[in-house]
Structures are given as structure tokens and as C-alpha cells.
Amino acid sequence: MKSVLITGTSSGYGLETARHFHAQGWNVIATMRTPREGLLPQSDRLRILPLDVTRPESIEALIVAAGQIDVLVNNAGIGVVGAFEATPMAHIRKVFETNTFGVMAMVQAVIPRMRARRAGVIVNVTSSVTLAPHPLAAAYTASKQAIAGFTGSLAHELGAFGVQAKLVEPGYAPTTRFAANTDIPVTDLIPEAYAGYAGPVFAAFANPPLTTRESDVAEAVWRAATDGSDRLHYPAGADAVALARIA
């Protein structure tokens, strides 16, 4: 029975992805910075383990506890929405520590065993901001674009050892905690000079013609992990699929 390790499973895409793999009969290692019971079904095929992707010692302890990992899903991330001018560099660095360097650190941690077995799949969850420019998302986009380029290159070098690297690119999901998953309220990142510009942008966010559901992302991650193809990009959600067609 295969095992999947999924980061950031306390809510949103990660939680739904953990449920999906478990429903498909896989062993699931669901990680959270602060593990919470009751979110996922009680099962001998499901373990909830602590993980902070920004701390090397946390990653090391997880890899020891996890055992064999057939699929790694890097889903953990934090958001930032607002004018770049007003976004503190300390917060931008924090976003990169999780969204970019945390992903890279997790990948580096699982490669040796996957390479030795000449098998495994790494699925990095990015965003539709990598498919088309989005306003008021410069820092977040940069953190995700870095992973898009990283994964494309990684797919070549790991492919030589039978290991696959894939990208899942979710669209905008109003039902997730993306906007709340930040230390800085959005209102603090919209200076008065930007208010006139930001108003219509946020109005558009509130009434999008197409959106993404958590299940869209879980299904895209499942396809990426199991289809056995050399495909790199998996847009997830109606809006992301539409953007991918014109990207």
C-alpha cells in the first residue's frame, strides 16, 4: 500500500487532499504545524504529525517518523495580498521561508530515499498566479513563480532516477482561509494612495466568474501523483483551467 505525505493539512486544499487519498485506500501522513484531532477520520491508514517547514529540525524529525514516502505533496503555504510598496520586507521573507524555501527543504529531504528506490512523485502546489499576472499579489506571486521554475528544472534531473516532479496550480477558492492565512490584515497593506486602485480589484475578487473548489485541487493532486505521465502542469479549478488555456 502506497503512502503520501501532505503538508499543510489543517484546512483547505491540504485537508481535502488528505481525505481524498485516504478514500482511495492510501496510507496518509497528514502534517500540520499544530496537529488537531477531529479534522480527519480515525484510521490505521492515517497519521497526523507535526511539521513546520521553516525549521530544519522539524523536517528531520518528520522524515524519521514518516518512514517510506511514495508521494510528497507540498501544499503548506501562506498568503499575502496588498500593495507591494506597503508590504514589510520581514513579511515577504516570511512568505518565502514557507512558500519557497520550505518547499525546497522538504523536497531535498525526500530525494535520497526516492532516488535510491528509483521511484516516487513530488507534487508542488503553487497557484494560478503563475499562469497570469494578478494585481496586488506581487510578493506572493514571486514566491510561487520560484517554485514553478524550480519544479520544472527538478523534473529533468530527478527523471534520470525514475522520480517525477509535478506542479498543481489552483485558482481562487473563496471557501479557503487564504486571505486569513497571514499575520498582516489586508487593510494594513492598502495605503490611502492605493485605495482607489484597490477598490475595484477587491470588488472583482468578491464576484469572480469562475472559482476553484477544494475538491478540484485534491483531484488534480491525485492525477499528478498517479497518472504515471511526464506531464508537468496540472491547473486545478475552472478559473485556473481557463487561464492555462490562454497562458
C-alpha positions in Angstrom: 0.0 0.0 0.0 1.4 3.4 -1.0 2.0 6.3 1.3 1.5 10.0 0.7 2.9 12.8 2.9 0.9 16.0 2.6 2.0 19.3 4.2 -0.5 22.0 5.4 -3.5 19.7 6.1 -5.2 21.7 8.8 -7.6 23.3 6.3 -8.4 24.0 2.6 -6.6 22.2 -0.1 -4.4 20.1 2.1 -7.2 18.8 4.3 -9.3 17.8 1.3 -6.3 16.2 -0.4 -5.7 14.1 2.7 -9.3 13.0 2.7 -9.2 12.1 -1.0 -6.0 10.0 -0.8 -7.4 8.2 2.3 -10.7 7.5 0.5 -8.6 5.9 -2.3 -7.1 3.4 0.1 -3.7 5.1 0.6 -1.7 5.5 3.8 -1.8 9.2 4.6 0.7 11.2 6.6 -1.0 14.5 7.2 1.1 17.2 8.7 0.3 20.4 10.5 2.2 23.0 12.4 -0.1 22.3 15.3 -1.8 18.9 15.0 -5.6 18.9 15.6 -7.7 15.9 16.1 -11.2 15.6 14.6 -10.4 17.1 11.2 -9.7 13.7 9.6 -11.2 10.3 10.0 -9.8 7.9 12.6 -8.0 5.2 10.7 -5.0 2.9 10.9 -4.1 4.3 7.5 -3.9 7.9 8.6 -1.3 9.6 10.9 -1.3 13.3 11.9 2.3 14.5 12.5 3.7 17.9 13.5 5.7 19.9 10.9 7.0 23.4 10.5 8.6 23.5 7.0 10.7 26.6 8.1 12.5 24.6 10.8 15.2 22.0 9.7 14.9 20.1 12.9 11.1 19.7 12.4 11.6 18.4 8.9 14.3 16.0 10.0 12.1 14.6 12.8 9.2 14.2 10.4 11.2 12.2 7.8 12.4 9.8 10.5 8.8 9.3 11.8 7.2 9.1 8.4 9.0 6.0 7.0 8.6 5.3 3.3 7.1 8.2 1.3 5.9 7.3 -2.2 4.4 10.7 -2.9 5.2 14.1 -1.3 2.6 16.8 -1.7 4.0 20.3 -0.8 0.8 22.2 0.0 1.7 24.3 3.0 1.8 28.0 2.3 0.9 31.4 3.5 -0.7 34.3 1.6 -0.1 38.0 1.2 -2.4 40.4 -0.6 -1.8 44.1 -0.8 0.4 46.8 -2.4 4.0 45.7 -2.6 5.1 49.2 -1.5 3.4 48.7 1.8 4.4 45.1 2.5 7.3 44.9 5.0 10.3 43.0 3.8 10.3 41.0 7.0 6.9 39.6 6.0 8.0 39.0 2.4 10.9 37.0 3.8 8.4 35.0 5.9 6.3 34.2 2.9 9.4 33.0 1.0 10.5 30.9 4.0 7.3 28.9 3.8 6.2 29.1 0.2 9.6 28.7 -1.4 12.4 27.6 0.9 10.1 25.4 2.9 9.1 23.5 -0.3 12.7 23.2 -1.4 13.7 21.9 2.0 11.0 19.2 2.0 12.0 18.2 -1.5 15.6 17.9 -0.5 14.7 15.8 2.5 12.8 13.1 0.5 15.0 12.9 -2.6 17.7 10.5 -1.2 15.2 7.7 -0.5 13.2 8.2 -3.6 16.4 8.3 -5.7 17.6 5.1 -4.1 14.3 3.3 -4.8 14.2 4.9 -8.3 10.5 5.7 -7.6 8.5 8.5 -6.2 6.4 11.6 -7.1 6.8 15.1 -5.8 3.8 17.4 -6.2 4.3 21.0 -5.6 1.1 23.1 -5.2 1.6 26.6 -6.5 -1.2 28.9 -7.7 -2.9 30.3 -10.8 -0.8 33.5 -10.2 1.9 31.6 -12.0 -0.3 31.3 -15.1 -1.3 35.0 -15.4 -0.4 38.2 -13.6 -2.7 39.1 -10.7 -2.9 42.5 -9.1 -1.9 43.2 -5.5 -0.1 39.9 -5.3 3.5 40.7 -6.3 5.3 39.1 -3.3 3.0 36.0 -3.2 3.4 35.6 -7.0 7.2 35.8 -6.7 7.2 33.0 -4.0 5.1 30.7 -6.2 6.8 31.5 -9.5 10.1 30.5 -7.9 8.6 27.1 -7.2 7.2 26.8 -10.7 10.7 27.3 -12.2 12.3 25.1 -9.6 9.9 22.2 -10.2 10.4 22.3 -14.0 14.1 22.0 -13.7 13.9 19.4 -10.9 11.7 17.2 -13.1 14.6 16.9 -15.5 17.3 15.9 -13.0 15.1 13.6 -10.9 13.6 12.0 -14.0 17.0 10.4 -14.6 16.4 8.4 -11.4 12.8 7.5 -12.0 11.4 10.2 -9.7 8.8 12.6 -11.0 8.2 16.3 -10.1 4.8 17.9 -10.8 3.0 21.2 -10.4 -0.6 21.7 -9.4 -1.8 25.2 -10.0 -5.1 26.0 -8.1 -7.2 29.0 -8.9 -9.0 31.3 -6.5 -11.1 29.4 -3.9 -13.3 31.8 -1.8 -14.1 29.0 0.7 -10.5 28.6 1.8 -8.6 30.5 4.5 -6.2 32.1 2.1 -6.9 35.7 2.9 -6.8 34.9 6.7 -3.6 32.9 6.5 -1.3 35.8 7.1 0.0 37.8 10.0 -0.9 41.2 8.4 -4.5 42.2 7.6 -5.1 43.1 4.0 -6.3 46.5 5.0 -2.9 47.3 6.5 -1.3 46.7 3.1 -3.5 49.2 1.2 -2.2 52.7 1.8 -4.5 55.6 1.1 -2.8 56.3 -2.2 -3.8 52.8 -3.4 -7.4 52.9 -2.2 -8.9 54.0 -5.5 -7.0 51.3 -7.4 -7.6 48.5 -4.9 -11.4 49.0 -4.6 -12.3 47.7 -8.0 -9.8 44.9 -7.6 -11.3 43.7 -4.4 -14.8 44.0 -5.9 -13.8 41.7 -8.7 -12.3 39.2 -6.1 -15.7 39.2 -4.4 -17.6 38.3 -7.5 -15.4 36.1 -9.7 -17.0 34.5 -12.7 -15.1 31.2 -12.2 -13.6 29.8 -9.0 -11.8 26.7 -7.6 -13.2 24.2 -5.1 -11.0 22.3 -2.6 -12.1 19.1 -4.3 -10.8 20.4 -7.7 -7.3 20.7 -6.1 -7.5 17.3 -4.4 -8.4 15.6 -7.7 -5.6 17.4 -9.6 -3.1 16.3 -7.0 -4.4 12.8 -7.2 -4.0 12.8 -11.0 -0.5 14.3 -10.8 0.5 11.7 -8.3 -0.9 8.6 -10.0 -1.2 9.1 -13.8 2.4 8.0 -14.4 2.9 10.6 -17.2 5.7 13.1 -17.7 3.1 15.9 -17.6 4.4 18.9 -15.5 1.4 21.3 -15.2 -2.0 20.5 -13.6 -4.2 23.5 -13.4 -6.9 23.0 -10.8 -10.3 24.7 -10.8 -12.4 26.2 -13.6 -10.6 29.6 -13.4 -7.1 28.1 -13.4 -8.0 25.8 -16.3 -9.3 28.9 -18.3 -6.1 30.8 -17.5 -3.9 27.8 -18.6 -5.6 27.7 -22.0 -4.5 31.3 -22.7 -1.2 31.3 -20.9 
